[in-house]
């Protein structure tokens, strides 16, 4: 019934550039969230 998973290829590992972009994007999103919270406190 089930085929052996030997023929299934694992997902390709992201390139260093893709990984760096993801990390920078997460960092920027975190900064946006911090700025939003600070603005709320000032009002």
PQR file with spaces between the fields and no chain letter, atoms N, CA, C, O and H, PARSE charges and radii, in Angstrom:
ATOM       1  N    UNK     1       0.821   -1.193    0.000 -0.4000 1.5000
ATOM       2  CA   UNK     1       0.000    0.000    0.000 -0.0000 2.0000
ATOM       3  C    UNK     1       0.867    1.259    0.000  0.5500 1.7000
ATOM       4  O    UNK     1       0.854    2.031   -0.959 -0.5500 1.4000
ATOM       5  N    UNK     2       1.609    1.456    1.070 -0.4000 1.5000
ATOM       6  CA   UNK     2       2.460    2.640    1.141 -0.0000 2.0000
ATOM       7  C    UNK     2       3.786    2.356    0.462  0.5500 1.7000
ATOM       8  O    UNK     2       4.379    1.292    0.638 -0.5500 1.4000
ATOM       9  H    UNK     2       1.620    0.829    1.849  0.4000 1.0000
ATOM      10  N    UNK     3       4.238    3.326   -0.317 -0.4000 1.5000
ATOM      11  CA   UNK     3       5.531    3.178   -0.974 -0.0000 2.0000
ATOM      12  C    UNK     3       6.626    3.503    0.034  0.5500 1.7000
ATOM      13  O    UNK     3       6.431    4.344    0.912 -0.5500 1.4000
ATOM      14  H    UNK     3       3.756    4.190   -0.461  0.4000 1.0000
ATOM      15  N    UNK     4       7.755    2.855   -0.083 -0.4000 1.5000
ATOM      16  CA   UNK     4       8.853    3.214    0.826 -0.0000 2.0000
ATOM      17  C    UNK     4       9.285    4.649    0.573  0.5500 1.7000
ATOM      18  O    UNK     4       9.248    5.132   -0.559 -0.5500 1.4000
ATOM      19  H    UNK     4       7.913    2.172   -0.796  0.4000 1.0000
ATOM      20  N    UNK     5       9.690    5.313    1.626 -0.4000 1.5000
ATOM      21  CA   UNK     5      10.028    6.728    1.520 -0.0000 2.0000
ATOM      22  C    UNK     5      11.433    6.945    0.960  0.5500 1.7000
ATOM      23  O    UNK     5      11.910    8.079    0.932 -0.5500 1.4000
ATOM      24  H    UNK     5       9.720    4.921    2.546  0.4000 1.0000
ATOM      25  N    UNK     6      12.096    5.896    0.522 -0.4000 1.5000
ATOM      26  CA   UNK     6      13.438    6.040   -0.023 -0.0000 2.0000
ATOM      27  C    UNK     6      13.461    6.869   -1.287  0.5500 1.7000
ATOM      28  O    UNK     6      14.457    7.535   -1.570 -0.5500 1.4000
ATOM      29  H    UNK     6      11.709    4.974    0.545  0.4000 1.0000
ATOM      30  N    UNK     7      12.377    6.843   -2.059 -0.4000 1.5000
ATOM      31  CA   UNK     7      12.348    7.612   -3.298 -0.0000 2.0000
ATOM      32  C    UNK     7      11.975    9.070   -3.059  0.5500 1.7000
ATOM      33  O    UNK     7      12.199    9.918   -3.923 -0.5500 1.4000
ATOM      34  H    UNK     7      11.568    6.303   -1.829  0.4000 1.0000
ATOM      35  N    UNK     8      11.404    9.368   -1.885 -0.4000 1.5000
ATOM      36  CA   UNK     8      11.035   10.757   -1.580 -0.0000 2.0000
ATOM      37  C    UNK     8      12.290   11.544   -1.237  0.5500 1.7000
ATOM      38  O    UNK     8      13.108   11.126   -0.418 -0.5500 1.4000
ATOM      39  H    UNK     8      11.222    8.680   -1.183  0.4000 1.0000
ATOM      40  N    UNK     9      12.419   12.696   -1.887 -0.4000 1.5000
ATOM      41  CA   UNK     9      13.571   13.549   -1.600 -0.0000 2.0000
ATOM      42  C    UNK     9      13.202   14.529   -0.504  0.5500 1.7000
ATOM      43  O    UNK     9      12.108   15.092   -0.527 -0.5500 1.4000
ATOM      44  H    UNK     9      11.754   13.036   -2.553  0.4000 1.0000
ATOM      45  N    UNK    10      14.091   14.743    0.456 -0.4000 1.5000
ATOM      46  CA   UNK    10      13.790   15.744    1.496 -0.0000 2.0000
ATOM      47  C    UNK    10      13.776   17.134    0.873  0.5500 1.7000
ATOM      48  O    UNK    10      14.359   17.355   -0.189 -0.5500 1.4000
ATOM      49  H    UNK    10      14.980   14.285    0.475  0.4000 1.0000
ATOM      50  N    UNK    11      13.103   18.072    1.543 -0.4000 1.5000
ATOM      51  CA   UNK    11      13.049   19.433    1.026 -0.0000 2.0000
ATOM      52  C    UNK    11      14.462   19.988    0.944  0.5500 1.7000
ATOM      53  O    UNK    11      15.274   19.771    1.843 -0.5500 1.4000
ATOM      54  H    UNK    11      12.629   17.893    2.405  0.4000 1.0000
ATOM      55  N    UNK    12      14.754   20.708   -0.138 -0.4000 1.5000
ATOM      56  CA   UNK    12      16.114   21.256   -0.244 -0.0000 2.0000
ATOM      57  C    UNK    12      16.384   22.276    0.848  0.5500 1.7000
ATOM      58  O    UNK    12      15.507   23.051    1.229 -0.5500 1.4000
ATOM      59  H    UNK    12      14.094   20.885   -0.869  0.4000 1.0000
ATOM      60  N    UNK    13      17.597   22.259    1.339 -0.4000 1.5000
ATOM      61  CA   UNK    13      17.998   23.192    2.394 -0.0000 2.0000
ATOM      62  C    UNK    13      18.043   24.599    1.792  0.5500 1.7000
ATOM      63  O    UNK    13      18.566   24.781    0.692 -0.5500 1.4000
ATOM      64  H    UNK    13      18.309   21.629    1.030  0.4000 1.0000
ATOM      65  N    UNK    14      17.499   25.599    2.504 -0.4000 1.5000
ATOM      66  CA   UNK    14      17.529   26.955    1.933 -0.0000 2.0000
ATOM      67  C    UNK    14      18.966   27.450    1.783  0.5500 1.7000
ATOM      68  O    UNK    14      19.845   27.108    2.575 -0.5500 1.4000
ATOM      69  H    UNK    14      17.075   25.451    3.397  0.4000 1.0000
ATOM      70  N    UNK    15      19.180   28.258    0.753 -0.4000 1.5000
ATOM      71  CA   UNK    15      20.523   28.796    0.546 -0.0000 2.0000
ATOM      72  C    UNK    15      20.850   29.774    1.666  0.5500 1.7000
ATOM      73  O    UNK    15      19.968   30.202    2.412 -0.5500 1.4000
ATOM      74  H    UNK    15      18.466   28.536    0.110  0.4000 1.0000
ATOM      75  N    UNK    16      22.109   30.116    1.771 -0.4000 1.5000
ATOM      76  CA   UNK    16      22.526   31.058    2.832 -0.0000 2.0000
ATOM      77  C    UNK    16      21.852   32.405    2.638  0.5500 1.7000
ATOM      78  O    UNK    16      21.487   33.067    3.609 -0.5500 1.4000
ATOM      79  H    UNK    16      22.825   29.769    1.165  0.4000 1.0000
ATOM      80  N    UNK    17      21.686   32.817    1.372 -0.4000 1.5000
ATOM      81  CA   UNK    17      21.049   34.100    1.094 -0.0000 2.0000
ATOM      82  C    UNK    17      19.586   34.074    1.526  0.5500 1.7000
ATOM      83  O    UNK    17      19.100   35.021    2.144 -0.5500 1.4000
ATOM      84  H    UNK    17      21.983   32.279    0.583  0.4000 1.0000
ATOM      85  N    UNK    18      18.884   32.988    1.201 -0.4000 1.5000
ATOM      86  CA   UNK    18      17.475   32.872    1.605 -0.0000 2.0000
ATOM      87  C    UNK    18      17.345   32.872    3.122  0.5500 1.7000
ATOM      88  O    UNK    18      16.449   33.507    3.678 -0.5500 1.4000
ATOM      89  H    UNK    18      19.278   32.218    0.699  0.4000 1.0000
ATOM      90  N    UNK    19      18.239   32.160    3.780 -0.4000 1.5000
ATOM      91  CA   UNK    19      18.213   32.093    5.244 -0.0000 2.0000
ATOM      92  C    UNK    19      18.483   33.469    5.849  0.5500 1.7000
ATOM      93  O    UNK    19      17.818   33.875    6.803 -0.5500 1.4000
ATOM      94  H    UNK    19      18.967   31.644    3.328  0.4000 1.0000
ATOM      95  N    UNK    20      19.463   34.186    5.290 -0.4000 1.5000
ATOM      96  CA   UNK    20      19.782   35.528    5.790 -0.0000 2.0000
ATOM      97  C    UNK    20      18.602   36.467    5.583  0.5500 1.7000
ATOM      98  O    UNK    20      18.278   37.262    6.466 -0.5500 1.4000
ATOM      99  H    UNK    20      20.003   33.856    4.515  0.4000 1.0000
ATOM     100  N    UNK    21      17.958   36.382    4.420 -0.4000 1.5000
ATOM     101  CA   UNK    21      16.790   37.231    4.150 -0.0000 2.0000
ATOM     102  C    UNK    21      15.673   36.961    5.139  0.5500 1.7000
ATOM     103  O    UNK    21      15.021   37.886    5.625 -0.5500 1.4000
ATOM     104  H    UNK    21      18.222   35.737    3.703  0.4000 1.0000
ATOM     105  N    UNK    22      15.454   35.680    5.436 -0.4000 1.5000
ATOM     106  CA   UNK    22      14.390   35.318    6.373 -0.0000 2.0000
ATOM     107  C    UNK    22      14.687   35.895    7.755  0.5500 1.7000
ATOM     108  O    UNK    22      13.795   36.436    8.409 -0.5500 1.4000
ATOM     109  H    UNK    22      15.983   34.929    5.042  0.4000 1.0000
ATOM     110  N    UNK    23      15.925   35.782    8.195 -0.4000 1.5000
ATOM     111  CA   UNK    23      16.307   36.289    9.517 -0.0000 2.0000
ATOM     112  C    UNK    23      16.140   37.802    9.575  0.5500 1.7000
ATOM     113  O    UNK    23      15.610   38.329   10.553 -0.5500 1.4000
ATOM     114  H    UNK    23      16.650   35.342    7.664  0.4000 1.0000
ATOM     115  N    UNK    24      16.588   38.506    8.533 -0.4000 1.5000
ATOM     116  CA   UNK    24      16.467   39.965    8.507 -0.0000 2.0000
ATOM     117  C    UNK    24      15.000   40.371    8.486  0.5500 1.7000
ATOM     118  O    UNK    24      14.614   41.339    9.141 -0.5500 1.4000
ATOM     119  H    UNK    24      17.019   38.077    7.738  0.4000 1.0000
ATOM     120  N    UNK    25      14.184   39.643    7.741 -0.4000 1.5000
ATOM     121  CA   UNK    25      12.754   39.951    7.673 -0.0000 2.0000
ATOM     122  C    UNK    25      12.096   39.769    9.041  0.5500 1.7000
ATOM     123  O    UNK    25      11.284   40.597    9.455 -0.5500 1.4000
ATOM     124  H    UNK    25      14.498   38.856    7.209  0.4000 1.0000
ATOM     125  N    UNK    26      12.442   38.693    9.737 -0.4000 1.5000
ATOM     126  CA   UNK    26      11.899   38.478   11.083 -0.0000 2.0000
ATOM     127  C    UNK    26      12.332   39.600   12.028  0.5500 1.7000
ATOM     128  O    UNK    26      11.537   40.081   12.836 -0.5500 1.4000
ATOM     129  H    UNK    26      13.101   38.020    9.401  0.4000 1.0000
ATOM     130  N    UNK    27      13.585   40.010   11.922 -0.4000 1.5000
ATOM     131  CA   UNK    27      14.114   41.084   12.765 -0.0000 2.0000
ATOM     132  C    UNK    27      13.370   42.389   12.497  0.5500 1.7000
ATOM     133  O    UNK    27      12.995   43.098   13.431 -0.5500 1.4000
ATOM     134  H    UNK    27      14.231   39.620   11.266  0.4000 1.0000
ATOM     135  N    UNK    28      13.156   42.705   11.219 -0.4000 1.5000
ATOM     136  CA   UNK    28      12.436   43.930   10.857 -0.0000 2.0000
ATOM     137  C    UNK    28      11.000   43.878   11.371  0.5500 1.7000
ATOM     138  O    UNK    28      10.478   44.884   11.851 -0.5500 1.4000
ATOM     139  H    UNK    28      13.460   42.129   10.460  0.4000 1.0000
ATOM     140  N    UNK    29      10.364   42.723   11.276 -0.4000 1.5000
ATOM     141  CA   UNK    29       8.996   42.592   11.786 -0.0000 2.0000
ATOM     142  C    UNK    29       8.958   42.794   13.297  0.5500 1.7000
ATOM     143  O    UNK    29       8.040   43.427   13.819 -0.5500 1.4000
ATOM     144  H    UNK    29      10.789   41.905   10.886  0.4000 1.0000
ATOM     145  N    UNK    30       9.951   42.258   13.995 -0.4000 1.5000
ATOM     146  CA   UNK    30      10.021   42.453   15.446 -0.0000 2.0000
ATOM     147  C    UNK    30      10.191   43.929   15.794  0.5500 1.7000
ATOM     148  O    UNK    30       9.562   44.428   16.727 -0.5500 1.4000
ATOM     149  H    UNK    30      10.696   41.743   13.571  0.4000 1.0000
ATOM     150  N    UNK    31      11.042   44.626   15.039 -0.4000 1.5000
ATOM     151  CA   UNK    31      11.238   46.059   15.290 -0.0000 2.0000
ATOM     152  C    UNK    31       9.950   46.839   15.042  0.5500 1.7000
ATOM     153  O    UNK    31       9.618   47.752   15.799 -0.5500 1.4000
ATOM     154  H    UNK    31      11.553   44.221   14.281  0.4000 1.0000
ATOM     155  N    UNK    32       9.223   46.481   13.981 -0.4000 1.5000
ATOM     156  CA   UNK    32       7.945   47.156   13.707 -0.0000 2.0000
ATOM     157  C    UNK    32       6.975   46.968   14.865  0.5500 1.7000
ATOM     158  O    UNK    32       6.265   47.895   15.253 -0.5500 1.4000
ATOM     159  H    UNK    32       9.492   45.740   13.366  0.4000 1.0000
ATOM     160  N    UNK    33       6.954   45.760   15.408 -0.4000 1.5000
ATOM     161  CA   UNK    33       6.061   45.465   16.536 -0.0000 2.0000
ATOM     162  C    UNK    33       6.454   46.289   17.764  0.5500 1.7000
ATOM     163  O    UNK    33       5.589   46.822   18.458 -0.5500 1.4000
ATOM     164  H    UNK    33       7.530   45.006   15.093  0.4000 1.0000
ATOM     165  N    UNK    34       7.747   46.390   18.028 -0.4000 1.5000
ATOM     166  CA   UNK    34       8.225   47.185   19.170 -0.0000 2.0000
ATOM     167  C    UNK    34       7.847   48.650   18.987  0.5500 1.7000
ATOM     168  O    UNK    34       7.370   49.290   19.923 -0.5500 1.4000
ATOM     169  H    UNK    34       8.450   45.957   17.463  0.4000 1.0000
ATOM     170  N    UNK    35       8.059   49.183   17.785 -0.4000 1.5000
ATOM     171  CA   UNK    35       7.717   50.584   17.510 -0.0000 2.0000
ATOM     172  C    UNK    35       6.226   50.816   17.694  0.5500 1.7000
ATOM     173  O    UNK    35       5.811   51.830   18.256 -0.5500 1.4000
ATOM     174  H    UNK    35       8.447   48.663   17.025  0.4000 1.0000
ATOM     175  N    UNK    36       5.419   49.866   17.217 -0.4000 1.5000
ATOM     176  CA   UNK    36       3.965   50.001   17.358 -0.0000 2.0000
ATOM     177  C    UNK    36       3.568   50.052   18.831  0.5500 1.7000
ATOM     178  O    UNK    36       2.732   50.866   19.221 -0.5500 1.4000
ATOM     179  H    UNK    36       5.756   49.043   16.761  0.4000 1.0000
ATOM     180  N    UNK    37       4.165   49.187   19.646 -0.4000 1.5000
ATOM     181  CA   UNK    37       3.846   49.163   21.077 -0.0000 2.0000
ATOM     182  C    UNK    37       4.297   50.444   21.770  0.5500 1.7000
ATOM     183  O    UNK    37       3.595   50.962   22.638 -0.5500 1.4000
ATOM     184  H    UNK    37       4.845   48.526   19.328  0.4000 1.0000
ATOM     185  N    UNK    38       5.463   50.953   21.393 -0.4000 1.5000
ATOM     186  CA   UNK    38       5.943   52.202   21.988 -0.0000 2.0000
ATOM     187  C    UNK    38       5.033   53.371   21.621  0.5500 1.7000
ATOM     188  O    UNK    38       4.760   54.234   22.455 -0.5500 1.4000
ATOM     189  H    UNK    38       6.034   50.531   20.688  0.4000 1.0000
ATOM     190  N    UNK    39       4.567   53.397   20.383 -0.4000 1.5000
ATOM     191  CA   UNK    39       3.657   54.465   19.967 -0.0000 2.0000
ATOM     192  C    UNK    39       2.360   54.413   20.760  0.5500 1.7000
ATOM     193  O    UNK    39       1.816   55.449   21.142 -0.5500 1.4000
ATOM     194  H    UNK    39       4.789   52.695   19.706  0.4000 1.0000
ATOM     195  N    UNK    40       1.865   53.197   21.008 -0.4000 1.5000
ATOM     196  CA   UNK    40       0.627   53.054   21.792 -0.0000 2.0000
ATOM     197  C    UNK    40       0.829   53.602   23.202  0.5500 1.7000
ATOM     198  O    UNK    40      -0.069   54.244   23.747 -0.5500 1.4000
ATOM     199  H    UNK    40       2.307   52.356   20.698  0.4000 1.0000
ATOM     200  N    UNK    41       1.992   53.358   23.798 -0.4000 1.5000
ATOM     201  CA   UNK    41       2.247   53.826   25.164 -0.0000 2.0000
ATOM     202  C    UNK    41       2.364   55.343   25.226  0.5500 1.7000
ATOM     203  O    UNK    41       2.008   55.948   26.237 -0.5500 1.4000
ATOM     204  H    UNK    41       2.721   52.836   23.355  0.4000 1.0000
ATOM     205  N    UNK    42       2.858   55.962   24.162 -0.4000 1.5000
ATOM     206  CA   UNK    42       3.034   57.413   24.164 -0.0000 2.0000
ATOM     207  C    UNK    42       1.703   58.148   24.023  0.5500 1.7000
ATOM     208  O    UNK    42       1.596   59.307   24.425 -0.5500 1.4000
ATOM     209  H    UNK    42       3.147   55.470   23.341  0.4000 1.0000
ATOM     210  N    UNK    43       0.706   57.503   23.467 -0.4000 1.5000
ATOM     211  CA   UNK    43      -0.600   58.166   23.279 -0.0000 2.0000
ATOM     212  C    UNK    43      -1.502   57.983   24.458  0.5500 1.7000
ATOM     213  O    UNK    43      -2.629   58.477   24.457 -0.5500 1.4000
ATOM     214  H    UNK    43       0.794   56.561   23.140  0.4000 1.0000
